[in-house]
Amino acid sequence: MTDRAGIYARIIELIQPLNSKSIVLTENTSFAGDLEMDSLTVMDLVASMEDEWDIVMPLNMLPDLETIGQVADAVMRLVTK
């Protein structure tokens, strides 16, 4: 699954168990603001995505990834490298 739509859909599936507020997840949903994820939860999610696509997300990239859409774009770039 290396198309962006597939990556986005899988990221939504990975986030769903962490979505304690049961908000509707969209491209613009933010991890800190909307989902209120703490750094440990974010790192667990990052580890899940790295395992899912056999990638490494550089730590210096993470502060720039605030929304689900931005994460999907970043995973897409790393998968197609």
C-alpha positions as CSV (number, residue, x, y, z in Angstrom):
1,M,0.0,0.0,0.0
2,T,2.1,2.9,-1.2
3,D,-0.5,5.2,-2.7
4,R,-1.4,8.2,-0.6
5,A,-5.0,7.4,-0.1
6,G,-4.1,3.9,1.2
7,I,-1.5,5.4,3.5
8,Y,-4.0,8.0,4.8
9,A,-6.6,5.3,5.4
10,R,-4.2,3.1,7.3
11,I,-3.0,6.0,9.5
12,I,-6.7,6.7,10.4
13,E,-7.0,3.0,11.4
14,L,-3.8,3.3,13.6
15,I,-5.1,6.5,15.3
16,Q,-8.6,5.3,15.9
17,P,-7.8,3.3,19.1
18,L,-6.0,6.4,20.5
19,N,-8.9,8.7,19.7
20,S,-10.3,8.9,23.2
21,K,-12.5,11.9,22.4
22,S,-14.1,10.0,19.4
23,I,-13.7,13.0,17.2
24,V,-14.1,12.8,13.4
25,L,-10.7,12.3,11.9
26,T,-9.8,14.4,8.8
27,E,-6.7,15.6,7.0
28,N,-6.7,18.7,9.2
29,T,-7.1,17.0,12.6
30,S,-4.2,18.0,14.8
31,F,-2.6,15.6,17.2
32,A,-2.0,18.1,20.0
33,G,-5.0,20.4,19.6
34,D,-7.8,18.1,18.5
35,L,-6.7,14.7,19.7
36,E,-4.9,16.1,22.8
37,M,-2.2,13.4,22.4
38,D,0.8,13.6,24.7
39,S,4.3,13.0,23.5
40,L,4.3,9.3,24.7
41,T,1.2,8.6,22.7
42,V,2.6,10.3,19.6
43,M,5.8,8.3,19.9
44,D,3.7,5.1,20.1
45,L,1.9,6.1,17.0
46,V,5.2,6.9,15.2
47,A,6.5,3.5,16.2
48,S,3.4,1.8,14.8
49,M,3.8,3.7,11.5
50,E,7.5,2.9,11.2
51,D,6.6,-0.8,11.7
52,E,3.7,-0.7,9.3
53,W,5.7,0.7,6.4
54,D,9.3,-0.3,7.4
55,I,10.5,3.3,7.5
56,V,12.3,5.5,10.0
57,M,10.8,8.9,10.7
58,P,13.6,11.2,11.7
59,L,13.0,12.9,15.0
60,N,13.8,16.3,13.6
61,M,10.8,15.8,11.2
62,L,8.2,15.2,13.9
63,P,7.8,18.8,15.2
64,D,6.6,19.9,11.7
65,L,3.9,17.2,11.5
66,E,0.9,18.7,13.2
67,T,-2.0,17.2,11.3
68,I,-3.0,13.8,10.0
69,G,-2.6,15.0,6.4
70,Q,0.9,16.2,7.0
71,V,1.8,12.8,8.5
72,A,0.3,11.0,5.5
73,D,2.4,13.2,3.2
74,A,5.6,12.5,5.2
75,V,5.0,8.8,5.2
76,M,4.3,8.9,1.5
77,R,7.7,10.6,0.9
78,L,9.6,8.1,3.1
79,V,7.9,5.1,1.5
80,T,8.7,6.2,-2.0
81,K,12.3,7.2,-1.3
